[in-house]
């Protein structure tokens, strides 16, 4: 699954590794914490959701077996918001 941001979405990295997404259609901003930003960056570079979950589990060992669920939840939330396209 190759993901990209919708054409009307601008992503900006912020200090500390976080990211802000601007939906230019609505003017709404969404902020991703550093962990969510890491996952999104990996996915946008072509990583699979499994690869992103493994990177998340490595970075945050406490996520453990939840990492796959967390990645899927982030992707679904961004899709529902209309910020991603396949």
C-alpha positions in Angstrom: 0.0 0.0 0.0 1.6 3.3 -1.1 0.2 6.3 0.6 0.5 10.0 -0.1 -1.0 13.2 1.2 -4.0 14.5 -0.7 -3.1 17.3 -3.1 -4.6 20.0 -0.9 -2.7 19.0 2.2 0.5 20.7 3.3 2.7 19.0 5.9 5.2 21.0 8.0 7.7 19.5 10.5 7.9 21.3 13.8 10.5 21.4 16.5 10.8 18.2 18.5 9.8 16.0 15.6 6.1 16.7 15.5 4.2 17.6 12.3 1.4 19.9 11.4 -1.0 19.1 8.5 -3.0 21.9 6.9 -6.1 21.0 4.9 -6.2 23.8 2.5 -9.8 23.1 1.6 -11.1 23.8 5.1 -8.2 25.8 6.7 -8.1 23.2 9.5 -4.8 22.2 11.1 -4.1 18.8 12.6 -1.0 18.2 14.7 0.8 14.9 15.0 3.0 14.2 17.9 6.5 13.0 17.2 5.5 9.4 17.2 2.6 9.9 14.8 4.8 12.1 12.6 7.5 9.3 12.5 4.9 6.8 11.4 3.4 9.1 8.7 6.9 10.0 7.4 7.7 6.3 7.0 4.4 5.5 5.2 4.9 8.5 2.9 8.3 7.2 2.0 6.8 3.8 0.9 7.1 1.8 4.1 4.3 -0.8 4.7 2.1 -0.5 7.7 4.0 -3.5 9.1 7.3 -1.8 8.6 6.0 1.3 10.3 4.6 -0.8 13.2 8.0 -2.4 13.6 9.7 1.0 13.7 7.1 2.2 16.3 7.7 -0.9 18.5 11.4 -0.3 18.3 11.2 3.3 19.2 8.5 2.8 21.9 8.9 -0.6 23.4 5.9 0.0 25.7 3.7 0.0 22.5 4.7 -3.6 22.1 1.9 -5.6 20.5 -0.3 -2.5 20.0 2.0 -1.0 17.4 0.2 -2.5 14.5 -3.2 -1.3 15.9 -1.8 2.2 16.5 -0.5 2.5 13.0 -3.8 1.3 11.5 -5.7 3.7 13.7 -3.6 6.7 12.6 -4.0 5.7 8.9 -7.8 5.3 9.3 -8.1 8.7 11.1 -6.1 10.5 8.4 -8.2 8.8 5.7 -11.5 9.7 7.4 -10.3 13.3 7.6 -9.6 13.2 3.8 -5.9 13.9 4.3 -4.5 10.7 2.6 -4.9 9.1 -0.7 -3.8 5.6 -1.8 
